[in-house]
């Protein structure tokens, strides 16, 4: 799970980054709104942890821009603004949750896991979908209890699709997430990996959306 952490406080940011990384999460940490905007324009993430009082502006402006673009990216606000009016404003602007500073890291981790479950069905350890199971810490994959041996690229492709179940993942996103530069430049490299992945996990999981990308449906197609 890739998390964008937007926090200007060095001590807090470093503590949060380490705590999330210890849980097997991939954390990108920026300290300014401009850096966050640039990242979100060109990269993908699964969840945003957003401070409000940033050196170059108010984090609420970034949140409002995300929601105007109809982004469903989960956002958890981390802020010292503890008044009821501030919390309501953050939630009404589009945040999925609001955590007041100072907070315990254990509570932050619990809220991150809750948001991940709500958005992606991910509890921080295991991804499960229709008999397909990915144990994230060990990268073990089983289908209906049968072990499946995947390459590193195949595992990342499968994890990306499962975490975005019912959402079409574009070819570009999958290539950026899973394929090294030389492979991404090959026109049919992604198709080869997807074909191998389908052969290993079985038919009925990965659906092609022609001209766009691939999706794994929560419910099997009839």
N, C-alpha and C positions, 0 to 999 in steps of 0.2 A: 504494500500500500504506500503510495507516494503522497507525502504531506508537504504543503507549502506553509512554512512558519514565517509570519510577518511580525517581527518583534525587534524594537531598537535597543532594549536593555540587554547588555552583554551577558551578565550573570544569569538572568532569567532565561534568555534565549538559549544559552549553552546548556543550562540544566534541562530545559524542555527537549532540546535536540538529543541529548544523551539518553534521557528517559525513553523517548520514542524509539530511538535506534536500538536500545536494549530489548525492545519488544518486537524487533524484526521489521520495523517500518523505515521506509526510505524518506529522509527529511531534507528538504531544501530550505535553507534559512536565509532570509533577506531582512534588511533593517530599514528600508525606505519604500514609500509608495511607488516611486518611479521604478525601482528594481522589481517590485511585485507586478506592476503593470507589464513590464517588458517580459517577465517570465510567463505570465498568463497569456500573453499574446502569442508566444511561440512554443510553449511547452504544455504538457498535460499533467494534472495532478488529480488526486482522489478526494482531497479534503484540504480546507484552508483554516489555519489558526491565525486570527487577525487581531492585532493590537489596534487600538483606536488613536492613541496619542503618539503619532509618528513625527519625526523631525521635519518632513516635507508635506505634512497635511494630516487630515482626519481620515482614519480607516473607513469611516462610514461612507465616504465618497467612493472608495473602491467598491464597497459592497453594493451601493446603489447602481454603479455602472454594471456590475455583474448581473444584477437582477433585471436591469433594463434590457440587457442582452438575452434575457430569458434563460440564463444559466441555472442549472439545477445543482451546481457544485455545492456540496455541503460546506457551511461556514460556521465556525465556532469562534465567537468573540472572546478575547482575553483582555480585560480592562480594569483599571483602578476606579473607573466611574461606577460607583455603587448605588447611586440614587435610583429609586424606582423609575423615575422618568427616563433616565439614561438607559436602563435595561429594556424598558418598553420600546424606546426609540430604536435600539439596536435590533430587537426582534421584529418590529414593524418594518424596518428597512429591508429585512430579508434574512437575518441571521437565523440559523437553525438552533443555536444554543448560545448561552451567555454565561461566562464564568468570571467572577469578580476576583481581582488580585487583592492581597496575596492568596494563593490557593495551594493545596497539597497536590503534589505530582500524581499521587494515587487517584485523586478525584479527576484530574485532567485525563489520565489514561482511561478511566472508566467512561468518561463522557465521549472520548474519541471512539472507543469501542462501540458505544451505544449508537453514535452517529453512523459508524461504518456498518453496523448491523441493519440499521434503518434504511440506509442508502444502497448497500451492496450485499447484505446478508453475510458480512464478515465479522467474526468475533475476535479477531486478532491472532487466532491460532489455526483454525480450520475453516476451509471453504467447502460447502456441501451443496450439491445441486443435482437432483434426480439420480442419485446413486453414484455420482461423480464426487470424489473427495480429495481435496488437496490439503495436506498438513504442511503449513507454511514454514515452521521452524526447520523441518527436516527435508522439505521438498518431496515428501512421499506422495505418490498419486495412486489412487485405487479407483476402479470402476466396478460397482456391485461387489466390492470386497476383493476384486482381483487386482494384484499389483500391476502397475503400468510403468515401464521404463522409458523416460523421456529425456531428450537432449536438453541442454540449458535453454536453447532458443524455443523449443517446443513447450517447455514448462512456463516460460514467461508469456508466450502467446496464450496458453490455456488459462493461466492465472488472470491475465488482463481481460479475457473474454468472460470468465466466470464472475469476476468482480463487477463487471458492467452488464450482467445478465439482463436481457430484455432491452438493451440499448445497442444500437448498431455501432461498432467500432470501425473507424475508417481504416483503409489500407495504410495510409500515411502514419496514423497513430500506432498501429501494430508494428510497422517497420521501425519507427523511432524507438519503441519500447523494447523490441526483441532482437532486431537484426544488427550485427556489426556493420560499419560503414560500407565495406566492400560488398557484403551480401545485399544490403538495402539498395545498392545501385543496380543490382541484377534484376531485370524486369520480371522474372518468374520465380525469384527466390522465395517470396512470401507464399506463393501458391504451392510450391513444393513442400514447404514446412507445414502448411495447413493440411495438405493431402496426407502427409505422414502422420500428422496428429490425428486426423480422422480415422486412419487405419488402426492406430493404436487404441484410441478410446472408444471407437465404434461409431457407426452411423447414428444419426438422430440427435446429435448434440450441436454441431457447428453448422449454422445455416449461412449460405452465401446471399448477400444482398447485392445484386449485380450493379456494377458501376460505383459502389460505395465502399463495401467492406464485408464484415462478418458479424454474426451475433449468435449467442447461445440463449435460447428462450427458457424462461422459468418453467413453462408448461410445454410439453412436446407437441409439435405440429400434428394435426390430425390429417 
